[in-house]
């Protein structure tokens, strides 16, 4: 028969082996991530406004609008903006004020053009979302509860900072060039 000390040691060893197996299995599976509901913020606003909940059809329409909006946005920095920033940096390094000022004009004009395009796309997106919410009876209640803040709530569905997502240079944030880095040559 096994002595009491050996029995306790065997149990402790078994528990350690089980703990190591559980940790190893969890590490191999990686962290479990919950997928964020892109409509979560809107759903909370709808609840706060005591409006009818989104129907499955509305959720599908809104998710489709979000996907289409994101797919229509540039994923890469704008080549014109990138080239203008590089030329601007080169002009500054060379001490060429006139060239730097000319490039600054190109940067400002292209940034304005890209912002205009994005704001127009965002306006269409928000009006399309409004139509979905009007059809479901949520829009007027949301407008009564949130007033002009509703524009921000609806715009948040587009994602991203500021006025709703990717900045004027494409990609995330303000795009290439607002503080560009160049590799030493």
ChimeraX attribute file (.defattr): number of C-alpha atoms within 10 A of each C-alpha:
attribute: neighborCount
match mode: 1-to-1
recipient: residues
	/A:1	4
	/A:2	7
	/A:3	7
	/A:4	9
	/A:5	8
	/A:6	10
	/A:7	12
	/A:8	12
	/A:9	11
	/A:10	12
	/A:11	11
	/A:12	12
	/A:13	12
	/A:14	12
	/A:15	12
	/A:16	12
	/A:17	12
	/A:18	12
	/A:19	12
	/A:20	12
	/A:21	12
	/A:22	11
	/A:23	11
	/A:24	11
	/A:25	11
	/A:26	12
	/A:27	10
	/A:28	8
	/A:29	8
	/A:30	8
	/A:31	8
	/A:32	7
	/A:33	6
	/A:34	6
	/A:35	6
	/A:36	7
	/A:37	10
	/A:38	16
	/A:39	17
	/A:40	11
	/A:41	14
	/A:42	18
	/A:43	17
	/A:44	12
	/A:45	19
	/A:46	20
	/A:47	15
	/A:48	13
	/A:49	18
	/A:50	13
	/A:51	18
	/A:52	15
	/A:53	15
	/A:54	20
	/A:55	10
	/A:56	9
	/A:57	11
	/A:58	16
	/A:59	16
	/A:60	12
	/A:61	15
	/A:62	22
	/A:63	17
	/A:64	12
	/A:65	19
	/A:66	18
	/A:67	12
	/A:68	13
	/A:69	17
	/A:70	15
	/A:71	10
	/A:72	10
	/A:73	16
	/A:74	16
	/A:75	14
	/A:76	12
	/A:77	19
	/A:78	19
	/A:79	12
	/A:80	14
	/A:81	25
	/A:82	18
	/A:83	16
	/A:84	21
	/A:85	22
	/A:86	18
	/A:87	17
	/A:88	24
	/A:89	19
	/A:90	14
	/A:91	18
	/A:92	15
	/A:93	11
	/A:94	11
	/A:95	11
	/A:96	12
	/A:97	13
	/A:98	11
	/A:99	17
	/A:100	21
	/A:101	14
	/A:102	15
	/A:103	21
	/A:104	16
	/A:105	14
	/A:106	18
	/A:107	22
	/A:108	13
	/A:109	13
	/A:110	18
	/A:111	21
	/A:112	13
	/A:113	13
	/A:114	17
	/A:115	18
	/A:116	13
	/A:117	14
	/A:118	22
	/A:119	15
	/A:120	12
	/A:121	14
	/A:122	19
	/A:123	14
	/A:124	13
	/A:125	21
	/A:126	21
	/A:127	14
	/A:128	15
	/A:129	22
	/A:130	19
	/A:131	13
	/A:132	20
	/A:133	20
	/A:134	14
	/A:135	11
	/A:136	16
	/A:137	15
	/A:138	21
	/A:139	21
	/A:140	15
	/A:141	18
	/A:142	24
	/A:143	14
	/A:144	11
	/A:145	17
	/A:146	16
	/A:147	11
	/A:148	11
	/A:149	12
	/A:150	18
	/A:151	15
	/A:152	14
	/A:153	16
	/A:154	21
	/A:155	21
	/A:156	20
	/A:157	23
	/A:158	22
	/A:159	16
	/A:160	14
	/A:161	13
	/A:162	13
	/A:163	16
	/A:164	17
	/A:165	22
	/A:166	24
	/A:167	23
	/A:168	25
	/A:169	26
	/A:170	23
	/A:171	17
	/A:172	17
	/A:173	15
	/A:174	18
	/A:175	21
	/A:176	23
	/A:177	19
	/A:178	13
	/A:179	9
	/A:180	12
	/A:181	10
	/A:182	8
	/A:183	5
	/A:184	4
	/A:185	3
